[in-house]
């Protein structure tokens, strides 16, 4: 079951138009944007489609406009997830703000889950009847009613305008109305709406990337403030780059110079200590060789006299 799917899963490559078509056909709605599902009512009813009777539809509010009312809908959805043991974290704070990218990703995940449960078929479900128990459900159903009558009703004003145009034609002295000679051209704004949606998605993606790298820099800053390493020259060089107010390449060069200066200051001391240690070792070896040569050069008579002196002195070493 698709409770945990990766970001590279095929579910997250489903287009916005396909998601809207899936929502509108399943729930008999007429949403034009994915972010219109940010109230949480649509996801709740989608879960009611695949799990009938689990969602308390009387608690769902299709008329939710404030963030508080939207959060209440997502609380209902989270309770349903807990009952069904669905391990899915809902980014409520992002969804209720109506961000297109966040709502698109969540609805992509929801479609993948619903398809995995029902196999893509939703039969014997009356979404309009189920919405009657919800607050604002009847109004949503009325708004989503088929638009054929409204299209047919446009013929009425046209005939009325035609009659008004015919009335002045009976009087040759009256000039024809100017407003009816040149009808206002209709402007197709669908292309502009699509561009606006794409720009919103790009902006949300850039904001996520910015927050990600800012968090990384914040972690580096906290690490550099640790007392055990905060005074190291390398840490000072990193802080110099972090706190630089301008994008100046010389800042990086100065930080590198600080590290190189540290290395240059440490290397002569280490070589000097090494030379002193080597000279001390050589002196110790020479002294031992000199003492050994001096002892071997003593005559046997002198060594015997030395031994007699030790014996006469009452040394503990000779009393054994």
GUFITOR-351518 format. One line per field, with one value per residue (C-alpha): x negated, y, z negated. Coordinates in Angstrom, 3 decimals. Each point is the difference from the previous one (the first is absolute). Example, Ala and Ser with C-alpha at 12.3 -4.5 7.8 and 13.67 -1.06 7.14 Angstrom:
<nodes>
xx: [-12.300:-1.370]
yy: [-4.500:3.440]
zz: [-7.800:0.660]
</nodes>
This chain:
<nodes>
xx: [0.000:-1.378:-0.355:-3.673:-1.153:-3.163:-0.148:-1.256:3.036:2.186:2.859:-1.745:-0.236:3.766:1.029:2.167:2.736:0.196:0.350:2.798:1.786:-0.254:1.457:2.808:1.090:-0.118:1.709:2.031:-1.601:-1.236:-3.340:-2.194:-3.139:-1.649:-0.476:3.785:-0.330:-1.982:3.047:-0.453:3.599:-0.885:-2.631:2.472:2.644:-2.601:-0.785:3.750:0.109:-2.566:0.931:3.784:1.230:-3.425:0.057:2.488:1.371:2.151:-3.225:-1.322:0.477:0.119:0.539:-3.332:-1.639:-2.106:-3.145:1.662:2.885:-2.420:-2.127:3.101:0.578:-3.588:0.403:2.877:-2.211:-2.849:2.363:1.039:-3.676:-0.560:3.007:-1.232:-3.632:-1.186:-3.483:0.205:-1.050:2.309:-1.637:3.071:-1.697:-1.051:3.221:2.402:-1.906:1.049:-3.469:0.381:-3.081:0.747:3.650:-0.959:-2.488:2.518:2.765:-2.456:-0.736:3.727:0.803:-2.697:1.397:3.625:-0.968:-1.952:3.024:2.828:-1.905:1.048:3.721:2.538:3.385:3.192:-0.987:2.196:-2.218:2.820:2.104:-2.966:-0.719:3.480:-1.102:-2.906:0.078:0.156:0.321:3.282:-1.366:-3.047:2.247:2.020:-3.144:-1.276:3.234:-0.377:-0.368:2.180:3.063:-2.148:-1.372:3.516:1.184:-2.476:2.231:2.686:-2.013:-1.166:3.558:0.913:-2.860:1.039:3.502:-1.381:-2.108:3.018:2.095:-2.112:-0.151:3.738:-0.758:-2.395:-0.773:-1.394:-3.673:-0.896:-1.414:-3.753:-0.358:1.545:-1.875:-3.357:0.278:-2.755:-2.615:-0.289:-3.451:-1.275:-1.715:-0.738:-3.556:-0.630:1.447:-2.295:-3.020:0.960:0.352:-3.379:-1.621:1.549:-1.338:-3.461:0.095:1.012:-2.789:-2.571:1.247:-0.440:-3.525:-0.836:1.268:-1.984:-3.349:0.669:0.542:-3.336:-1.818:1.680:-1.282:-3.534:0.289:1.126:-2.897:-2.502:1.295:-0.925:-2.457:-2.473:-0.670:1.221:-3.525:-1.674:-1.337:1.863:3.296:-0.783:-0.515:3.383:1.705:-1.604:1.666:3.346:0.295:-1.239:2.496:-0.963:-0.729:-3.704:-2.487:-2.698:1.824:-0.787:-3.620:-0.339:1.463:-2.477:-2.836:1.017:-0.285:-3.313:-1.391:0.872:-1.804:-3.056:-0.179:0.136:-2.543:-3.284:0.764:0.485:-3.280:-1.901:1.385:-0.953:-3.596:-0.353:1.258:-2.449:-2.965:0.923:0.162:-3.423:-1.523:1.427:-1.419:-3.472:-0.071:0.835:-2.703:-2.523:0.791:-0.321:-3.382:-1.230:0.972:-1.719:-3.193:-0.411:-2.729:0.934:-1.852:2.135:3.203:-1.113:-0.796:3.360:1.672:-1.998:1.045:3.625:-0.413:-1.729:2.610:2.652:2.214:3.187:-0.749:-3.158:1.437:2.039]
yy: [0.000:3.398:1.541:0.818:0.713:1.776:3.343:-1.722:-2.277:0.202:1.336:3.372:0.374:0.062:3.284:2.677:-0.429:-3.738:0.621:2.510:-2.386:-2.786:2.208:1.450:-3.318:-1.904:2.602:1.721:3.344:2.759:1.020:2.045:0.022:-2.629:2.490:0.216:-3.267:1.783:0.067:-3.718:-0.856:-1.576:-2.361:-1.004:-0.969:-1.815:-2.150:-0.528:-1.337:-2.743:-0.621:0.454:0.683:0.734:3.767:1.937:2.120:2.071:1.514:0.989:3.646:0.748:3.680:0.323:3.314:0.879:-1.883:-1.106:-1.694:-1.581:-1.386:-1.599:-1.881:-1.224:-1.156:-2.171:-1.331:-0.719:-1.918:-2.114:-0.686:-1.082:-2.354:-1.586:-0.015:2.064:1.341:3.320:3.376:2.822:3.403:1.859:3.379:-0.069:-1.427:2.434:2.939:-1.169:-0.523:-1.666:-2.232:-1.352:-0.694:-1.624:-2.355:-0.974:-0.682:-2.026:-2.142:-0.291:-1.126:-2.660:-1.243:-0.058:-1.823:-2.593:-0.663:0.018:-0.921:3.233:-0.802:1.903:-1.621:0.155:3.314:3.077:2.972:2.531:-1.954:-0.445:3.748:0.828:-0.915:2.473:3.662:1.885:-3.250:0.909:3.351:-1.713:-2.381:2.898:1.822:-3.146:-0.658:-0.615:3.205:-1.000:2.030:3.075:-0.394:-0.376:3.038:2.166:-0.301:1.998:3.216:-0.331:-0.097:2.842:2.074:-0.891:1.255:3.206:0.350:-0.584:2.620:2.987:-1.326:0.724:3.674:1.102:3.291:-1.647:-0.993:-3.556:-0.435:0.084:-2.556:-2.761:0.716:-1.227:-2.750:-0.091:-2.596:-2.874:-0.396:-3.485:0.162:-3.703:0.460:2.751:-2.126:-2.848:2.295:1.343:-3.536:-1.003:3.064:-0.854:-3.538:1.297:2.450:-2.714:-2.259:2.790:0.731:-3.645:-0.036:3.240:-1.361:-3.217:1.730:2.560:-2.857:-1.513:3.303:0.344:-3.464:0.996:3.201:-1.879:-2.433:2.859:1.520:-3.102:1.042:-2.795:1.167:3.606:1.432:-2.015:2.000:-2.261:0.771:3.725:-0.361:-1.726:2.718:2.646:-1.553:-0.534:3.546:1.754:2.750:0.161:-2.536:0.841:-2.656:1.540:-1.303:-3.572:0.920:1.620:-3.110:-2.213:2.311:-0.405:-3.784:0.170:2.370:-2.526:-2.786:2.210:0.864:-3.610:-1.616:1.757:-0.827:-3.645:-0.200:1.756:-2.387:-2.945:1.255:0.527:-3.490:-1.526:1.898:-1.144:-3.603:0.263:1.509:-2.813:-2.657:1.680:0.245:-3.667:-1.016:2.224:-1.514:-3.500:0.782:1.551:-3.041:-2.366:2.093:-0.405:-2.429:-3.146:1.340:3.100:-2.037:-2.290:2.979:1.451:-3.249:-0.153:3.554:-0.949:-3.062:1.930:2.685:-2.491:0.345:-2.083:-1.352:-1.795:-1.511:-2.591]
zz: [0.000:0.970:-3.446:0.446:3.526:1.049:1.762:3.152:0.137:3.096:-2.163:-0.319:3.774:0.496:1.595:-1.546:2.609:-0.677:-3.731:0.594:2.346:-2.586:-2.752:2.110:1.480:-3.268:-2.193:2.758:-0.678:2.255:-1.468:2.308:-2.171:-2.150:-2.839:-0.377:-1.922:-2.726:-2.296:-0.720:0.871:3.353:-1.476:-2.713:2.550:2.107:-3.021:-0.427:3.565:-0.600:-3.658:-0.292:-3.522:-1.471:0.564:-2.199:2.821:-2.365:-1.364:3.433:0.958:3.740:-0.807:-1.836:0.885:-3.034:-0.958:-3.237:1.845:2.475:-2.825:-1.519:3.278:0.026:-3.605:1.164:2.797:-2.427:-2.283:2.980:0.796:-3.601:0.085:3.229:-1.269:2.958:-0.683:1.842:-1.370:1.119:0.465:-1.270:-0.355:3.648:1.407:-1.653:1.508:3.459:1.425:3.403:-0.208:-3.482:0.817:3.303:-1.681:-2.680:2.525:2.100:-3.034:-0.793:3.548:-0.183:-3.315:1.185:3.200:-1.981:-2.255:2.534:3.137:1.706:-0.018:-2.126:0.413:-2.062:-1.575:0.074:-0.870:0.093:-2.464:-2.332:0.092:-1.258:-3.510:0.155:-0.809:3.278:1.924:1.664:1.137:1.436:1.913:1.407:1.077:1.678:1.897:3.787:1.943:3.007:-1.153:-0.457:3.500:1.417:-1.914:1.866:3.046:-1.854:-0.374:3.599:1.311:-2.317:1.347:3.527:-0.690:-1.398:3.128:2.219:-1.762:1.051:3.584:0.348:-0.460:2.754:-1.733:-3.150:0.272:-0.925:-3.482:-0.004:-2.759:2.121:3.245:-1.381:-2.599:-2.553:0.923:-2.424:-1.581:-0.708:-3.384:-0.316:1.266:-2.558:-2.788:0.970:-0.025:-3.425:-1.347:1.407:-1.547:-3.371:0.233:0.878:-2.897:-2.471:1.274:-0.412:-3.507:-0.963:1.409:-1.816:-3.338:0.501:0.528:-2.727:-2.466:1.068:-0.572:-3.374:-1.005:1.019:-2.025:-3.121:0.404:0.321:-3.258:-2.025:-2.762:0.742:3.567:0.125:-0.432:2.747:2.967:2.434:-1.783:0.159:3.738:0.378:-2.057:2.175:3.050:-1.766:-1.291:3.138:0.888:3.674:2.694:0.244:1.265:-2.188:-3.089:1.009:0.706:-3.433:-1.653:1.861:-1.052:-3.648:0.274:1.884:-2.638:-2.685:1.863:0.560:-3.684:-1.153:2.365:-1.220:-3.627:0.741:1.969:-2.790:-2.614:2.182:0.388:-3.773:-0.702:2.495:-1.496:-3.523:1.142:1.628:-3.188:-2.130:2.305:0.012:-3.806:-0.399:2.467:-1.779:-3.432:1.376:1.559:-3.243:-2.055:2.382:-0.130:-3.796:-1.150:-1.971:-3.016:-0.101:0.343:-2.910:-2.174:0.731:-0.999:-3.284:-0.782:0.464:-2.236:-2.763:0.014:-1.107:2.997:-0.187:3.459:-1.286:-3.176:1.850]
</nodes>
